[in-house]
């Protein structure tokens, strides 16, 4: 298959998070037919990462994720774009990374591997499992793929996911003075949260807060005894500061439960490549043992997770060249020095505290 056909074939194998098995098996089989050594690293029953190598101890791995968000959208194409669920996030990237790896092998470079994970769109369970794999010890560089419009990410924001729970007292709605509305209490708290002046950072930009879910109560004629809301906060500073601000605004009126946290990450971006800071979180915080992380991929994050998800054929083709060129640059540098630009903190910056379940 050519690159476009491979991308469409991947799109047409449904792989929403939790149901990646058929897509995983296809990718593994495809790579075995290209004479890679392929391992399926079990993460959970019928859920596995694909780890493929062209050498005994690869110094560089390409990586992205197999899972997608729902719903399934079949592939399509026209003269300029390929469409469908996963087109840019991240099945087109899988195709581009495989083709880049094949180009490098054809040029005599065998120091490469491929790592394709499951569950990136939910809790990064695949990445967490991969971080314990023995292959990580030999890896100097990890080029992670997400839709960055073929620009190297110089950094990515962190993520803090929070659940707020309000407790009230049920009563007949005709006699509200005998009850305590949990929903009204929650609305008061959320109004104060919306007025917060969140931290800003010269490098990462502005903290943003999305009130993603809100619910409570049982019937309109009952004063609601319970309510809850889930927030996703995109971090530009350490999470401790944001937690302090949030708890000050809440002032004990509702319960605060922290579901996941990944700190902001500064990434290595070599000269000669266009770079920018991205606002989303990736598998990178959970792959700290895989060497110096870089983030690059075709497609726009604004198309990801939408009904019209797509990827430009020109951009997809260009990504193969970019991946191969970047890998060559890094491997050449690695032979000269074990750390990029002598930066001993390059790994530490990509090793934030993480916990619980996270959503992208």
Residue frames as qw, qx, qy, qz and C-alpha x, y, z in Angstrom:
[[0.000, 0.887, 0.461, 0.000, 0.00, 0.00, 0.00],
 [0.329, 0.488, -0.075, 0.805, 1.11, 3.54, -0.62],
 [0.120, -0.010, -0.522, 0.844, 0.94, 6.10, 2.18],
 [0.453, -0.068, -0.021, -0.888, -2.59, 7.27, 1.38],
 [0.735, -0.105, -0.580, -0.335, -3.96, 3.74, 1.06],
 [0.490, -0.065, -0.735, 0.463, -2.35, 2.72, 4.36],
 [0.099, -0.033, 0.357, -0.928, -3.85, 5.75, 6.09],
 [0.627, -0.079, -0.218, -0.743, -7.33, 4.93, 4.80],
 [0.697, -0.072, -0.712, -0.040, -6.97, 1.27, 5.74],
 [0.289, -0.040, -0.666, 0.687, -6.06, 2.27, 9.30],
 [0.322, -0.050, 0.139, -0.935, -8.99, 4.71, 9.50],
 [0.704, -0.058, -0.400, -0.585, -11.40, 2.00, 8.39],
 [0.602, -0.152, -0.750, 0.227, -10.43, -0.27, 11.30],
 [0.410, -0.794, -0.096, -0.439, -12.39, 1.17, 14.25],
 [0.644, 0.000, -0.546, 0.535, -10.22, 1.68, 17.33],
 [0.328, -0.786, 0.007, -0.525, -11.98, 3.85, 19.92],
 [0.011, -0.505, 0.715, -0.483, -10.17, 3.78, 23.24],
 [0.608, -0.149, 0.641, -0.443, -10.76, 0.41, 24.87],
 [0.843, 0.340, 0.401, -0.117, -11.44, -1.37, 21.57],
 [0.156, 0.804, -0.462, -0.341, -8.09, -1.11, 19.76],
 [0.702, -0.240, 0.663, 0.095, -7.41, -4.84, 19.30],
 [0.761, 0.504, 0.386, 0.136, -8.19, -5.24, 15.58],
 [0.304, 0.933, -0.161, 0.105, -6.19, -2.13, 14.66],
 [0.420, -0.703, 0.574, 0.022, -3.33, -3.30, 16.87],
 [0.791, 0.011, 0.597, 0.134, -3.26, -6.70, 15.16],
 [0.641, 0.734, 0.182, 0.134, -3.27, -5.06, 11.73],
 [0.055, 0.934, -0.348, 0.064, -0.36, -2.74, 12.56],
 [0.588, -0.496, 0.637, 0.050, 1.63, -5.61, 14.06],
 [0.806, 0.268, 0.509, 0.140, 1.04, -7.81, 11.01],
 [0.468, 0.880, 0.016, 0.085, 1.89, -4.99, 8.64],
 [0.118, -0.861, 0.494, -0.037, 5.21, -4.38, 10.38],
 [0.730, -0.242, 0.634, 0.074, 6.04, -8.08, 10.53],
 [0.762, 0.532, 0.342, 0.141, 5.60, -8.23, 6.76],
 [0.292, 0.916, -0.214, 0.173, 8.17, -5.43, 6.54],
 [0.803, 0.136, -0.439, 0.379, 10.59, -7.65, 8.51],
 [0.176, -0.642, 0.395, -0.634, 10.50, -5.78, 11.81],
 [0.338, -0.115, -0.866, 0.350, 10.82, -7.62, 15.09],
 [0.400, -0.461, -0.181, -0.771, 7.39, -7.02, 16.56],
 [0.208, -0.149, -0.844, 0.471, 6.25, -7.40, 20.15],
 [0.400, -0.619, -0.378, -0.561, 2.73, -6.94, 21.48],
 [0.165, 0.118, -0.657, 0.726, 3.07, -5.57, 25.00],
 [0.336, -0.578, -0.722, -0.176, -0.12, -6.45, 26.85],
 [0.071, -0.319, 0.249, -0.912, -1.69, -3.55, 28.71],
 [0.586, 0.028, 0.515, -0.625, -5.01, -5.24, 29.50],
 [0.557, 0.201, 0.802, 0.077, -6.92, -8.17, 27.97],
 [0.495, 0.608, 0.527, 0.328, -7.15, -7.59, 24.19],
 [0.075, 0.996, -0.033, 0.035, -5.27, -4.29, 24.57],
 [0.814, -0.226, 0.180, 0.503, -1.60, -4.09, 23.66],
 [0.047, 0.860, -0.286, -0.421, 1.09, -1.68, 22.55],
 [0.884, 0.422, 0.052, 0.195, 3.01, -2.44, 19.36],
 [0.316, -0.804, 0.414, 0.287, 6.81, -2.27, 19.74],
 [0.877, 0.438, 0.123, 0.155, 8.72, -2.87, 16.50],
 [0.348, -0.775, 0.388, 0.358, 12.47, -2.71, 16.03],
 [0.759, 0.627, -0.173, 0.003, 14.89, -2.87, 13.13],
 [0.405, 0.541, -0.618, 0.402, 17.98, -3.33, 15.34],
 [0.601, -0.234, -0.702, 0.301, 18.90, -4.92, 18.65],
 [0.328, -0.573, -0.409, 0.630, 19.07, -1.63, 20.57],
 [0.260, 0.724, 0.359, 0.529, 17.44, 1.24, 18.66],
 [0.334, -0.150, -0.262, 0.893, 18.60, 4.70, 19.65],
 [0.259, 0.112, -0.024, -0.959, 15.49, 6.44, 18.33],
 [0.168, 0.398, 0.901, -0.034, 11.80, 5.54, 18.38],
 [0.277, -0.209, -0.307, -0.886, 8.90, 7.02, 16.47],
 [0.039, -0.296, -0.880, 0.370, 5.75, 6.89, 18.58],
 [0.382, -0.148, -0.097, -0.907, 2.06, 7.75, 18.43],
 [0.440, 0.034, 0.742, -0.505, -1.24, 6.17, 19.47],
 [0.026, -0.148, -0.905, -0.399, -3.56, 3.64, 17.87],
 [0.019, 0.586, 0.767, -0.261, -6.76, 4.61, 19.67],
 [0.001, 0.351, 0.292, 0.890, -9.18, 7.32, 18.60],
 [0.310, 0.153, 0.478, -0.808, -12.12, 9.16, 20.10],
 [0.282, 0.460, 0.836, 0.102, -15.61, 8.02, 19.12],
 [0.865, 0.202, 0.392, -0.240, -17.66, 7.95, 16.97],
 [0.576, -0.053, 0.650, 0.493, -16.28, 5.88, 14.11],
 [0.442, 0.764, -0.004, -0.470, -16.19, 7.79, 10.81],
 [0.860, 0.222, 0.372, 0.269, -15.29, 5.86, 7.65],
 [0.380, -0.395, 0.340, 0.764, -12.47, 7.07, 5.44],
 [0.534, 0.773, 0.340, 0.038, -12.83, 9.14, 2.32],
 [0.459, -0.373, 0.257, 0.765, -10.61, 11.27, 0.13],
 [0.484, 0.853, 0.174, -0.084, -10.52, 13.89, -2.55],
 [0.668, 0.615, -0.147, 0.393, -7.66, 15.46, -4.47],
 [0.110, 0.714, -0.366, 0.587, -6.29, 17.30, -1.43],
 [0.377, -0.446, 0.576, -0.572, -7.33, 15.52, 1.77],
 [0.452, -0.125, -0.883, -0.023, -8.03, 12.20, 3.46],
 [0.480, -0.421, 0.104, -0.763, -11.04, 12.16, 5.79],
 [0.796, -0.244, -0.537, -0.137, -12.32, 10.01, 8.64],
 [0.639, -0.746, 0.116, -0.147, -11.85, 9.31, 12.32],
 [0.788, -0.401, 0.294, 0.362, -8.16, 9.24, 13.08],
 [0.648, 0.698, 0.089, 0.292, -7.11, 10.90, 9.83],
 [0.243, 0.748, -0.338, 0.516, -4.91, 13.35, 11.71],
 [0.316, -0.527, 0.575, -0.540, -5.19, 11.97, 15.25],
 [0.154, -0.772, 0.516, 0.339, -3.32, 9.77, 14.77],
 [0.860, 0.154, 0.479, 0.083, -3.65, 7.14, 12.01],
 [0.561, 0.811, -0.068, 0.153, -2.18, 9.33, 9.30],
 [0.166, -0.828, 0.518, -0.136, 0.74, 9.83, 11.66],
 [0.804, -0.206, 0.558, 0.019, 1.16, 6.07, 12.07],
 [0.800, 0.527, 0.238, 0.157, 1.44, 5.81, 8.29],
 [0.276, 0.910, -0.240, 0.197, 3.90, 8.68, 8.02],
 [0.431, -0.696, 0.567, -0.092, 6.12, 7.27, 10.76],
 [0.866, 0.019, 0.492, 0.093, 6.19, 3.81, 9.20],
 [0.684, 0.685, 0.111, 0.225, 7.11, 5.27, 5.82],
 [0.003, 0.911, -0.375, 0.170, 9.80, 7.44, 7.42],
 [0.670, -0.466, 0.578, -0.009, 11.25, 4.41, 9.19],
 [0.859, 0.302, 0.382, 0.160, 11.29, 2.51, 5.89],
 [0.433, 0.872, -0.116, 0.196, 13.08, 5.38, 4.18],
 [0.278, -0.803, 0.513, -0.118, 15.73, 5.41, 6.89],
 [0.813, -0.171, 0.554, 0.051, 16.20, 1.65, 6.64],
 [0.769, 0.583, 0.200, 0.172, 16.60, 1.93, 2.87],
 [0.229, 0.896, -0.284, 0.254, 19.34, 4.50, 3.49],
 [0.655, 0.239, -0.613, 0.373, 21.15, 2.07, 5.79],
 [0.183, -0.412, 0.481, -0.752, 19.94, 3.39, 9.15],
 [0.612, -0.242, -0.739, -0.147, 18.81, 0.55, 11.39],
 [0.232, -0.010, -0.636, 0.736, 18.94, 2.33, 14.77],
 [0.386, -0.149, -0.038, -0.910, 15.20, 2.98, 14.80],
 [0.012, -0.258, -0.951, 0.171, 12.08, 1.55, 16.34],
 [0.344, -0.361, -0.360, -0.789, 8.34, 2.15, 16.37],
 [0.054, -0.203, -0.811, 0.546, 6.13, 2.40, 19.47],
 [0.357, -0.325, -0.402, -0.778, 2.37, 2.58, 18.99],
 [0.030, 0.021, 0.770, -0.637, 0.33, 2.83, 22.18],
 [0.265, -0.558, -0.723, -0.309, -3.26, 2.30, 23.24],
 [0.388, -0.719, -0.535, 0.213, -5.48, 4.48, 25.44],
 [0.349, 0.054, -0.049, 0.934, -3.82, 7.84, 24.74],
 [0.203, -0.470, -0.321, -0.796, -7.22, 9.52, 24.39],
 [0.663, -0.638, -0.323, -0.223, -8.25, 8.45, 27.90],
 [0.631, -0.763, 0.141, 0.014, -5.69, 7.62, 30.58],
 [0.343, 0.737, -0.581, 0.035, -2.50, 6.83, 28.59],
 [0.867, -0.330, 0.353, -0.121, -2.48, 3.31, 30.03],
 [0.896, 0.381, 0.012, 0.226, -0.42, 2.16, 27.06],
 [0.312, 0.766, -0.328, 0.456, 2.25, 4.79, 27.59],
 [0.532, -0.655, 0.413, -0.343, 2.41, 4.04, 31.31],
 [0.961, -0.079, 0.264, 0.025, 3.00, 0.38, 30.51],
 [0.739, 0.586, -0.085, 0.320, 5.54, 1.17, 27.79],
 [0.029, -0.868, 0.359, -0.341, 7.56, 3.28, 30.22],
 [0.700, -0.495, 0.500, -0.123, 8.47, 0.12, 32.12],
 [0.938, 0.344, 0.042, 0.031, 9.64, -1.75, 29.01],
 [0.729, -0.385, 0.274, 0.495, 13.29, -2.75, 28.73],
 [0.567, 0.526, 0.328, 0.543, 13.55, -1.14, 25.28],
 [0.079, -0.984, -0.118, -0.110, 13.37, 2.30, 26.88],
 [0.644, -0.635, 0.194, 0.380, 16.87, 1.95, 28.33],
 [0.603, -0.010, 0.450, 0.658, 18.56, 2.05, 24.92],
 [0.269, 0.775, 0.457, 0.343, 16.44, 4.86, 23.49],
 [0.373, -0.165, -0.098, 0.908, 18.09, 8.27, 23.28],
 [0.214, 0.127, -0.106, -0.963, 15.27, 10.09, 21.45],
 [0.251, 0.459, 0.846, -0.102, 11.52, 9.65, 21.23],
 [0.131, 0.023, -0.312, -0.941, 9.75, 11.45, 18.36],
 [0.248, 0.420, 0.794, -0.364, 6.11, 11.48, 19.39],
 [0.018, 0.214, 0.583, 0.784, 3.45, 12.15, 16.79],
 [0.128, 0.656, 0.620, -0.411, 0.45, 14.41, 17.28],
 [0.386, 0.717, 0.412, 0.409, -1.13, 16.89, 14.85],
 [0.355, -0.668, -0.056, 0.651, 1.16, 19.94, 15.06],
 [0.494, 0.856, 0.061, -0.140, 0.89, 21.03, 11.39],
 [0.849, 0.303, -0.081, 0.424, 4.40, 19.64, 10.87],
 [0.030, 0.806, -0.319, 0.497, 5.87, 22.10, 13.36],
 [0.557, -0.002, -0.702, 0.445, 8.11, 20.89, 16.16],
 [0.484, -0.805, -0.256, -0.229, 6.53, 21.56, 19.53],
 [0.279, 0.517, -0.502, 0.635, 8.88, 23.50, 21.79],
 [0.107, -0.053, 0.747, -0.655, 6.56, 22.75, 24.69],
 [0.397, -0.408, -0.689, -0.448, 3.12, 21.48, 25.59],
 [0.416, -0.490, 0.224, -0.732, 0.76, 22.68, 28.28],
 [0.014, 0.044, -0.945, 0.325, -0.03, 20.50, 31.24],
 [0.519, -0.341, -0.520, -0.586, -3.43, 19.23, 32.25],
 [0.089, -0.033, 0.766, -0.635, -5.32, 19.12, 35.53],
 [0.458, -0.317, -0.633, -0.538, -8.66, 17.31, 35.60],
 [0.091, -0.067, 0.629, -0.769, -10.93, 18.00, 38.55],
 [0.348, -0.490, -0.730, -0.325, -14.31, 16.79, 39.78],
 [0.165, -0.207, 0.380, -0.886, -16.35, 19.04, 42.06],
 [0.360, -0.392, -0.839, -0.114, -19.12, 17.50, 44.18],
 [0.255, -0.315, 0.210, -0.889, -21.83, 19.46, 45.99],
 [0.256, -0.312, -0.902, 0.156, -23.96, 17.97, 48.76],
 [0.302, -0.299, 0.007, -0.905, -27.34, 19.43, 49.70],
 [0.240, 0.145, 0.842, -0.461, -30.60, 18.32, 51.28],
 [0.105, -0.302, -0.766, -0.558, -33.62, 17.07, 49.36],
 [0.206, 0.365, 0.553, -0.720, -37.04, 18.64, 49.93],
 [0.382, 0.667, 0.635, 0.072, -40.32, 19.25, 48.12],
 [0.367, 0.226, 0.234, 0.871, -39.74, 21.97, 45.55],
 [0.201, -0.771, -0.392, -0.460, -42.83, 23.85, 46.80],
 [0.566, -0.824, -0.009, -0.004, -41.05, 24.32, 50.13],
 [0.687, 0.518, -0.306, 0.407, -37.47, 25.12, 49.16],
 [0.193, -0.751, 0.399, -0.489, -36.72, 26.60, 52.59],
 [0.855, -0.363, 0.315, -0.197, -36.75, 23.05, 53.95],
 [0.933, 0.192, 0.123, 0.277, -34.03, 21.90, 51.60],
 [0.268, -0.752, 0.366, 0.477, -30.57, 22.90, 50.42],
 [0.783, 0.611, 0.043, -0.103, -30.05, 22.94, 46.67],
 [0.715, -0.311, 0.404, 0.478, -26.77, 21.27, 45.68],
 [0.548, 0.537, 0.400, 0.501, -27.16, 22.62, 42.16],
 [0.006, -0.971, -0.086, -0.222, -27.46, 26.22, 43.32],
 [0.592, -0.713, 0.284, 0.244, -24.43, 25.74, 45.55],
 [0.723, 0.035, 0.459, 0.515, -22.49, 24.33, 42.58],
 [0.369, 0.773, 0.313, 0.410, -23.55, 27.20, 40.34],
 [0.263, -0.962, 0.071, -0.003, -22.32, 29.71, 42.92],
 [0.677, -0.473, 0.416, 0.380, -18.95, 27.96, 43.10],
 [0.646, 0.317, 0.481, 0.501, -18.61, 27.74, 39.31],
 [0.158, 0.948, 0.180, 0.207, -19.43, 31.44, 38.98],
 [0.390, -0.863, 0.284, 0.147, -16.48, 32.21, 41.25],
 [0.734, -0.140, 0.518, 0.415, -14.24, 29.75, 39.38],
 [0.534, 0.646, 0.394, 0.377, -15.08, 31.49, 36.10],
 [0.009, -0.990, 0.005, -0.140, -13.94, 34.80, 37.57],
 [0.755, -0.497, 0.194, 0.382, -10.53, 33.49, 38.63],
 [0.300, 0.872, -0.370, -0.115, -7.43, 35.20, 37.25],
 [0.981, -0.053, 0.104, 0.154, -5.50, 32.07, 36.29],
 [0.483, -0.601, 0.373, 0.516, -1.68, 32.12, 36.05],
 [0.658, 0.749, -0.065, -0.046, 0.07, 33.13, 32.85],
 [0.720, -0.383, 0.375, 0.440, 3.54, 32.21, 31.64],
 [0.162, 0.747, -0.337, -0.550, 5.75, 33.95, 29.09],
 [0.031, -0.298, 0.884, 0.359, 6.63, 30.63, 27.41],
 [0.112, 0.255, 0.960, 0.039, 3.46, 28.51, 27.68],
 [0.196, -0.394, -0.428, -0.790, 0.86, 31.29, 27.58],
 [0.448, -0.305, 0.223, -0.810, -2.39, 31.43, 29.54],
 [0.140, 0.085, 0.948, -0.274, -4.03, 28.88, 31.82],
 [0.494, -0.105, -0.359, -0.785, -7.48, 27.92, 30.54],
 [0.274, 0.039, 0.853, -0.442, -10.34, 26.19, 32.35],
 [0.448, -0.084, -0.595, -0.662, -13.14, 24.27, 30.67],
 [0.536, -0.020, 0.618, -0.574, -16.25, 23.30, 32.63],
 [0.187, 0.181, -0.845, -0.467, -16.79, 20.12, 30.67],
 [0.400, -0.372, -0.808, -0.221, -19.68, 18.42, 32.45],
 [0.218, -0.149, 0.408, -0.874, -22.37, 19.61, 34.86],
 [0.550, -0.273, -0.672, -0.414, -25.20, 17.62, 36.36],
 [0.000, -0.035, 0.754, -0.656, -27.28, 16.83, 39.42],
 [0.543, 0.081, 0.259, -0.795, -30.69, 16.33, 40.87],
 [0.267, 0.112, 0.955, 0.062, -33.29, 13.71, 40.05],
 [0.118, 0.647, 0.703, 0.270, -36.57, 15.49, 39.18],
 [0.107, 0.464, 0.068, 0.877, -37.69, 19.09, 38.77],
 [0.524, -0.664, -0.192, -0.497, -40.07, 18.90, 41.73],
 [0.833, -0.445, -0.186, 0.271, -37.32, 17.86, 44.17],
 [0.099, -0.937, 0.336, -0.002, -34.73, 20.19, 45.66],
 [0.819, 0.376, -0.412, 0.133, -31.49, 18.53, 44.43],
 [0.746, -0.646, 0.149, 0.053, -29.39, 16.85, 47.10],
 [0.695, -0.282, 0.427, 0.505, -26.36, 16.25, 44.85],
 [0.526, 0.846, -0.024, -0.085, -24.57, 17.92, 41.96],
 [0.699, -0.360, 0.365, 0.499, -21.21, 17.52, 40.30],
 [0.464, 0.868, -0.117, -0.135, -19.07, 19.17, 37.64],
 [0.837, -0.114, 0.249, 0.473, -15.87, 18.15, 35.88],
 [0.128, 0.953, -0.162, -0.220, -13.24, 20.70, 34.88],
 [0.851, 0.141, 0.128, 0.489, -10.21, 20.38, 32.64],
 [0.129, -0.955, 0.118, 0.238, -7.57, 23.00, 33.28],
 [0.791, 0.469, -0.061, 0.387, -4.70, 23.48, 30.81],
 [0.598, -0.721, -0.008, 0.349, -1.63, 24.27, 32.88],
 [0.507, 0.760, -0.167, 0.370, 1.15, 26.75, 32.11],
 [0.102, -0.659, 0.585, -0.461, 2.67, 26.64, 35.60],
 [0.155, 0.089, -0.950, 0.256, 3.07, 23.96, 38.23],
 [0.438, -0.464, -0.678, -0.364, -0.21, 22.35, 39.25],
 [0.402, -0.385, -0.612, 0.562, 0.29, 23.23, 42.94],
 [0.013, -0.141, -0.063, 0.988, -0.28, 26.92, 42.23],
 [0.403, -0.177, -0.506, -0.742, -3.48, 26.25, 40.28],
 [0.511, -0.380, -0.769, 0.056, -4.79, 23.92, 42.97],
 [0.250, -0.304, -0.455, 0.799, -4.25, 26.66, 45.56],
 [0.192, 0.048, -0.163, -0.967, -6.20, 29.19, 43.46],
 [0.491, -0.243, -0.682, -0.484, -9.01, 26.74, 42.81],
 [0.479, -0.387, -0.734, 0.288, -9.37, 25.73, 46.45],
 [0.099, -0.207, -0.278, 0.933, -9.39, 29.38, 47.51],
 [0.356, -0.053, -0.337, -0.870, -12.30, 30.05, 45.13],
 [0.557, -0.276, -0.752, -0.219, -14.17, 26.93, 46.26],
 [0.194, -0.450, 0.425, -0.762, -13.68, 27.91, 49.92],
 [0.112, -0.039, 0.923, -0.366, -14.88, 24.55, 51.22],
 [0.587, 0.188, 0.151, -0.773, -18.36, 24.89, 49.74],
 [0.924, 0.244, -0.132, -0.262, -17.99, 21.73, 47.60],
 [0.811, -0.329, 0.425, 0.232, -15.68, 18.72, 47.57],
 [0.370, 0.779, -0.435, -0.257, -12.65, 18.86, 45.27],
 [0.882, -0.108, 0.443, 0.117, -11.35, 15.61, 43.76],
 [0.144, 0.719, -0.536, -0.419, -8.24, 15.68, 41.58],
 [0.936, 0.227, 0.215, -0.159, -8.55, 13.02, 38.87],
 [0.842, 0.201, 0.143, 0.479, -5.30, 13.52, 36.98],
 [0.071, -0.948, 0.148, 0.273, -2.40, 15.89, 36.62],
 [0.799, 0.200, 0.186, 0.536, 0.37, 16.26, 34.06],
 [0.252, -0.748, 0.011, 0.615, 2.70, 19.22, 34.41],
 [0.487, 0.843, -0.118, -0.195, 3.71, 21.46, 31.47],
 [0.849, -0.115, 0.344, 0.384, 6.58, 20.01, 29.43],
 [0.157, 0.830, -0.359, -0.397, 9.40, 21.82, 27.66],
 [0.920, 0.221, 0.308, 0.098, 10.55, 19.87, 24.61],
 [0.443, -0.400, 0.476, 0.646, 13.72, 19.71, 22.58],
 [0.577, 0.764, 0.275, -0.088, 13.33, 21.55, 19.26],
 [0.640, -0.170, 0.319, 0.678, 16.52, 21.56, 17.15],
 [0.114, 0.643, -0.159, -0.741, 17.36, 24.53, 14.98],
 [0.057, 0.191, -0.760, -0.619, 16.26, 24.34, 11.36],
 [0.140, -0.424, -0.875, -0.187, 12.69, 23.25, 12.12],
 [0.293, -0.478, -0.106, -0.821, 9.68, 25.51, 12.64],
 [0.337, -0.213, -0.830, 0.390, 8.49, 25.26, 16.24],
 [0.365, -0.500, -0.077, -0.782, 5.67, 26.43, 18.51],
 [0.164, -0.072, 0.808, -0.562, 4.08, 25.72, 21.88],
 [0.420, -0.276, -0.710, -0.494, 0.98, 23.51, 21.77],
 [0.445, -0.388, 0.259, -0.765, -1.91, 23.62, 24.20],
 [0.910, -0.148, -0.197, -0.335, -2.76, 19.93, 24.42],
 [0.497, -0.538, 0.670, -0.117, -1.29, 17.06, 26.44],
 [0.694, 0.396, -0.553, -0.236, 0.24, 13.92, 24.91],
 [0.956, -0.182, -0.219, 0.072, 1.68, 10.55, 25.90],
 [0.483, 0.583, -0.408, 0.511, 5.06, 12.22, 26.44],
 [0.337, -0.639, 0.428, -0.542, 4.69, 12.90, 30.19],
 [0.894, -0.233, 0.288, -0.251, 4.15, 9.16, 30.68],
 [0.918, 0.324, -0.047, 0.224, 7.17, 8.08, 28.56],
 [0.178, -0.940, 0.289, -0.021, 9.93, 9.69, 30.60],
 [0.705, -0.408, 0.540, 0.213, 12.25, 6.67, 30.34],
 [0.768, 0.450, 0.395, 0.228, 12.39, 6.80, 26.54],
 [0.552, 0.057, 0.182, 0.812, 15.04, 9.47, 26.18],
 [0.000, -0.315, -0.027, 0.949, 14.74, 13.06, 25.06],
 [0.384, 0.574, 0.719, -0.080, 11.19, 13.72, 23.78],
 [0.029, 0.172, -0.327, -0.929, 10.25, 15.61, 20.65],
 [0.413, 0.519, 0.668, -0.338, 6.75, 16.28, 19.30],
 [0.140, 0.384, -0.462, -0.787, 5.94, 16.56, 15.58],
 [0.391, 0.287, 0.873, 0.054, 3.16, 15.49, 13.26],
 [0.048, -0.169, -0.512, -0.841, 1.05, 16.37, 10.23],
 [0.276, -0.607, -0.702, -0.250, -2.49, 17.67, 10.51],
 [0.114, -0.475, 0.171, -0.856, -4.21, 20.30, 12.61],
 [0.074, -0.162, -0.840, 0.512, -5.38, 19.77, 16.18],
 [0.385, 0.227, 0.165, -0.879, -8.40, 21.90, 15.20],
 [0.642, 0.143, -0.536, -0.530, -9.53, 19.08, 12.89],
 [0.278, 0.057, -0.930, 0.233, -8.95, 16.36, 15.49],
 [0.059, 0.295, 0.807, -0.508, -12.01, 15.03, 17.36],
 [0.390, 0.364, 0.038, -0.845, -14.38, 16.75, 14.90],
 [0.758, 0.378, 0.489, -0.209, -16.97, 15.28, 12.53],
 [0.628, 0.774, -0.079, -0.035, -14.91, 16.61, 9.63],
 [0.582, -0.607, 0.459, 0.287, -11.55, 15.23, 10.75],
 [0.772, 0.629, 0.014, 0.093, -9.09, 15.29, 7.86],
 [0.557, -0.556, 0.336, 0.518, -5.44, 15.48, 6.90],
 [0.417, 0.804, -0.237, -0.353, -3.82, 17.19, 3.94],
 [0.957, 0.210, 0.091, 0.180, -2.16, 14.81, 1.49],
 [0.435, 0.741, -0.267, 0.437, 0.62, 17.34, 0.92],
 [0.342, -0.718, 0.438, -0.420, 1.23, 17.67, 4.65],
 [0.934, -0.209, 0.268, -0.112, 1.10, 13.90, 5.18],
 [0.854, 0.419, -0.055, 0.303, 3.69, 13.32, 2.47],
 [0.186, 0.786, -0.335, 0.486, 5.89, 16.11, 3.82],
 [0.667, -0.619, 0.306, -0.279, 5.78, 14.51, 7.27],
 [0.981, 0.041, 0.046, 0.185, 7.63, 11.45, 5.98],
 [0.564, 0.577, -0.181, 0.562, 10.52, 13.67, 4.88],
 [0.232, -0.767, 0.264, -0.537, 10.43, 15.67, 8.12],
 [0.874, -0.431, 0.180, -0.134, 10.47, 12.59, 10.33],
 [0.920, 0.181, -0.006, 0.348, 13.34, 11.06, 8.38],
 [0.362, 0.685, -0.190, 0.603, 15.35, 14.30, 8.36],
 [0.450, -0.731, 0.252, -0.447, 14.79, 14.89, 12.06],
 [0.954, -0.272, 0.122, 0.015, 15.77, 11.33, 12.95],
 [0.786, 0.384, -0.094, 0.475, 18.96, 11.57, 10.90],
 [0.056, 0.762, -0.241, 0.598, 19.87, 14.84, 12.63],
 [0.664, -0.622, 0.234, -0.343, 19.28, 13.39, 16.08],
 [0.982, -0.089, 0.070, 0.151, 21.15, 10.14, 15.50],
 [0.603, 0.548, -0.170, 0.555, 24.11, 12.04, 14.10],
 [0.195, -0.748, 0.272, -0.573, 24.08, 14.30, 17.15],
 [0.863, -0.448, 0.124, -0.199, 23.76, 11.32, 19.48],
 [0.912, 0.161, -0.117, 0.359, 26.94, 9.79, 18.11],
 [0.356, 0.575, -0.234, 0.699, 28.74, 13.01, 18.99],
 [0.113, -0.269, 0.522, -0.802, 27.09, 13.74, 22.37],
 [0.145, -0.299, -0.939, 0.089, 24.65, 11.77, 24.52],
 [0.018, 0.696, 0.560, -0.448, 22.58, 14.85, 25.31],
 [0.350, 0.737, 0.361, 0.452, 21.22, 17.56, 22.99],
 [0.100, 0.815, -0.090, 0.564, 23.24, 20.74, 23.38],
 [0.354, 0.198, -0.677, 0.614, 24.70, 19.36, 26.61],
 [0.480, -0.408, 0.071, -0.773, 21.34, 19.88, 28.34],
 [0.165, 0.077, -0.943, 0.278, 21.36, 17.46, 31.27],
 [0.343, 0.196, 0.568, -0.722, 17.81, 18.47, 32.18],
 [0.396, 0.130, -0.538, -0.733, 16.25, 17.39, 28.88],
 [0.407, -0.224, -0.881, -0.090, 14.77, 14.22, 30.38],
 [0.140, -0.312, -0.674, 0.655, 13.79, 15.76, 33.69],
 [0.251, 0.195, -0.013, -0.948, 11.73, 18.46, 32.00],
 [0.589, 0.009, -0.539, -0.602, 9.60, 15.75, 30.43],
 [0.454, -0.132, -0.862, 0.181, 9.03, 13.79, 33.64],
 [0.330, -0.403, 0.154, -0.839, 6.16, 15.52, 35.44],
 [0.260, 0.035, 0.846, -0.464, 4.10, 14.10, 38.26],
 [0.502, -0.053, -0.520, -0.689, 1.15, 12.20, 36.85],
 [0.226, 0.045, 0.872, -0.432, -1.69, 10.33, 38.42],
 [0.490, 0.415, 0.563, -0.521, -5.11, 8.88, 37.77],
 [0.519, 0.504, 0.640, 0.259, -7.09, 9.12, 34.56],
 [0.048, -0.517, 0.119, 0.846, -6.62, 11.91, 32.03],
 [0.559, 0.650, 0.513, 0.036, -8.52, 13.09, 28.99],
 [0.484, 0.038, 0.301, 0.821, -6.90, 14.81, 26.05]]
